[in-house]
Amino acid sequence: MRKALQKRMEAQKYVWEGAIPLQIHLHESQVTTLPPPPPALILAPRIGYLPLLVPLIKPHFRSTLPPGVDTIWFEYRGLPLKWYIPTGVLFDLLCAEPERPWNITVHFRGYPGNVLIPCDGEDSVKWSFINSLKEAAYIINGNCKNVMNMSQSDQLELWHSVMNGRVPVRLYVWGLSEDFDDLEDISQVDSWEKISYVNRPVEIHKEGKCFTLHDAMKNLLPEFFSDESLSDSKLAGVDFEDVQKIPSEDVSSNKVVEDRGQNAYEHREACYISSSAEIKLIRIQGIEPKLEIPFSWLVNNLLNPDHFLHICVCVKVPQ
């Protein structure tokens, strides 16, 4: 028992201390000096958020910035990065073949308001995190009234509720029409329209058998799975237009997240099943687990601080 607890604590320590080496370049349109500044090298926490790195980044580029008001945002190969998605999830989702260091670009001007919701720095990140925690609390307990004033005992109770059956999950599904044999051959994500967002709770059933990641995926994406054996990763096709896209609402609004939490049970749209599809990749906290792994292990060890299990999935779908 003590050995198992020690292993679990060790796994949780790896999650909380996990980091991604970033090489952050200033966009060439905002360089006003010669030679241009070297990139900033930062070890970014996996469970953190990109705007929280600004106090480290801005001093590095301050001397070369053009005049004007800062509106800071990040991009990867032309794709603006959604600031309210944890840094580790962005990396797992957008780098099929892990790139180390991860080369991203920072902008201090020209905020793409048509793609990204506004971010006012640390305060926006704080409210986004609290709202996610409220949403998780609603999924687990049926209400989120006590999140703002949670004591340690309340936090422990919330944690035990997670362990005892209902788990808030955020699923990021990337559908590809072309096949590939190597991760290096996967085409780059150049638009968030290619990423489907599924926000559903998972009920952990313990009816005489181990509830696995495969079981959880069948629960989360029933439209993908046909009645096949556990070891078979072939799936039923899905119309991605029927799955919720990455949300664009203002996550700094308490009301929005109250509504999102209360609607979390409802995102189980009936999708048109066209033909077979195949899961090519699943990533959680940078790990690529097998479908047979006990789901409880993932929950015990790989939850984000917002009490959500963030899962990135790459699926080959028919053209």
N, C-alpha and C positions, 0 to 999 in steps of 0.2 A: 504494500500500500504506500509506504513512504517512498519507495523507489519510483512508483508510478507518478506520485505527486511531484517528485523532484524533476522527472522528465517533462511533466506538463509545465512546470514553472520555467524550465529551461527553454521550452518551445515558445512560451509567451514572452520571455526575455528577448529571444531572437526577433519576434515580431515587433516589439516595442522599440528595439534598438536597431532594427533594419534600416538601411540607408542606401541611396542610389547616388553614385558619383555623377555630378552634373558639370558640363562645360558650357557655360552660358555666354553667348556672343551678343554684342550690341548690334542691332540691325544697321546695315551700312548706310541707310538714309539718314541716320541720326548721329553719324560720326562727323565731328567738326574739326578734328585735329589730325595731323600727320606726325608720326605714323599712327594708325588706328590703335585703340587700346587692345591689349591681349584679352582673351576670354577670362571670365571669372570661374574659378574652380571651387565648387561647393559640394559637400557631402550632405544631401538632402534627406531628412527622415521620410521613410516610406509612408508613415501614417500622418505626415504633415501635409501642408498645402502651399502651393507656389507663392502666393502673395506674402506669406510669412518670411520668405527669403529676401524680401526687398531691402530691409535694413542692412543686409550683408552685401547686396548687389549694387545699390545706388552709390555708395562711396567709391566703389571701384570704377564706375563710369562717369562720376559727377563732372570731371574736368573736361569731358569731351561732348557733353550734351548740348543740343541747341537751346536757345531761350524758349520759355513757355512753361505751361502748367503740366506737371507729370500726370499721365494717365497710363499706368503701367500694366502691361499684359505680356503674355508669353506665347510663342508659337513653336511648332515642330514641323519642319519641312512644309511651311505654308499653312498649316492647320492651326488656328487659334486654340489654345488649350483652356478648357473649362476649369476655372479656378476652384470651384467647389467640389471637384472630384479629387480624392487623395492622390498625392504625387505617385505613390506606388501603383495605384490602379491605372493612372494615365500611362505609366511606363509599361505595365503588363499588357495593356490594351493596344497601344500604338507601336510597340516594338516587338513584333512577333519573334524576330531574331534579336535577342537582347544586345543593346548597344552600350558599351561601357568605355569611356564615360558617355552619358547621354547628352548629345549636342542639341541644345535648344537655343532659341533666340529671344531676347528681351526687347520690348519696345517701350519707350517712355512717351510716345506721342501716337495719335491716330487710333484711339481705342475703337475696335470693331463692334459697335453697339448693336449691329444687325445679327451678330453671331453670339456674342457674350453678354450676359446680364451684367449690370454695373457692379463694380467692386470698389469699396471705399477703404481698402486696406484691412488691417487686423480686425476692425469692428465687424465688417461684413463676414469675414471668415468665422468669427466667434458666433454670430447669430446663425450662420449656416450650420455650424456644428451642433449648436443647441437645438435647432429645429430638427436635425436628423435624429438627435437623441430623443426628442419628444415623439417623433414618428415611430422610432423603435419601441418606445415605452407604450405607445398606443397599441401597436401590434402585439406586444407581449402581454400587457395587462388590461387592455381595453380602455385606458385613459392615460392622459399625459399631464395631469394637473400638478404633480409633485416634482417634476423634473427640475424646475428652476430652483427649488429649495431642497434638493436631495441631500440628506445626511449620509454618512458612511453606511449606516444600516440600511437605508433606502437603496443605496447603490448595490449593496450586497443582495438585497431582495430582488432587485431587477436582474442582477447577474444569475441568481438561482432560477428565476423565471425563464431566462434564456436556456439554462441547462436542462430545464424540466420539460421542454417540449416545443414551444413556438419560437422560431428563429427568424428575425427580419433579414431578408436577403435583397441585395441589389445586384442584378445581373446585367452585364453589358455584352450584347450579342452582335458580333461582327460577321455578316454574311458575305461569302465570296462565291462567285459563279464559276471561276476558273479553278482547276485542280492544281495541286502542287505536291512535290515530293520532299522539298526542303523548305524550312522556314525562311531562308534567304530569298526564295522565289515569290513570296507573298507580296502582292501589290500593296503600295502604301495607302493608308487611310488619308484621303484628301478632303473629306467632308464628314461632318457629324451626322448627316443624313444616312450614312452607311452603317451607323451604329444604332441598334435598337436597344431600348432600355426597359427592363422588366423589374418591377418592384412588387414582390410578393412574399408573404410569410411562408415558411415551411413547417409543417407539422411533423415532428419526429415520432414515427410509429415504432413501437417495440413489441410487436405481436409475434413473439417467438423467434425472431430472427434479427440479425444486425441490419439496421437502417443505414444504407450506404450512400455515397455521393451519387451513384447511379439512380437510386430511389429518389433522392432529392431533385435531381435533374428532371426525372419523369414528372415530379410534382410541379416543378417550376415551369417546364416547357412540355406539357402533355401533348401539344400539337406536333412535336417533333418525333415522339416515340410511338412505334407500333408495338404489338404484343410479341416481343422477341426476348431471347434469353439475356441474362445479366451481362454476359461477356460480349454481347453484340453491340457495337456502337453505331450501327446503321439507324437512321432516324426517318420519321415521316416529314415531308417538306412543309414549309410554312410561308404564308404571305406576310412579309415583314411590314407591310403597311398596317397590319392589324395589331402590331405590337407597339407599345408606347415608346416614343422617341425620347432621347435625352431631354428632360424638361427645360423650358426656357423661362419659367416664372421667376419672380424675384424671391430668392431664397432668404432674403433678409426679413421677409414678412412672416410674422408669427401665424397669421390667419391662413396663409398659403399652406404652411406645413401642417397645421391642424387638419386642413382639408385633405392634404396628401396622405396623412396618417390614417384618417377615417376611410379613405378610398383604397387603401392598400390591399384590401381583400378583394377588390372588384376588378383588378387588372388580369382577367383570365378570359380574354376574348376568344370566341370560337374562330379559328383560323382555317382558311381554305387549304386542304391537304392536296398537293399537286402530284408529287412523286418523291422518291427517296432523297434524303440529305444525309450528311455525315458530320459528326463532331470531329474537328481536326485538332483542337487545342483547348484545354481548360487551364486557367491560371488563377491562383489565389495566393496573395502575398508573395508573388514571384515563384511560387512552387507549382509544378505541373503534376497534380495528384492523379492516381489511377482511379477509375470509376468504382473499384471495389473497396476503397478506403472507407472506414466507418465515418459517417457524417458527423457523429458526436465528437470525433477527434478534431475535425476541422473547426467545429464550433468552439470546443474547449480551448483551442490553441491559436486560431487565426482570425478571430473577430477584430475589427477595427475599434478604436476607442468610442465611436458613436454607436456601438453595439450592433452594427450591420456586418454581415459577411458579404464582402464585395467579390463577385466572381466574374472573370472575363472569359468569354467563350468565342471561339472562332469556328464557324460552321460553313461547310461547303453546301450550297443550295443549287438546285437546277436553274438553268437560264430560262 
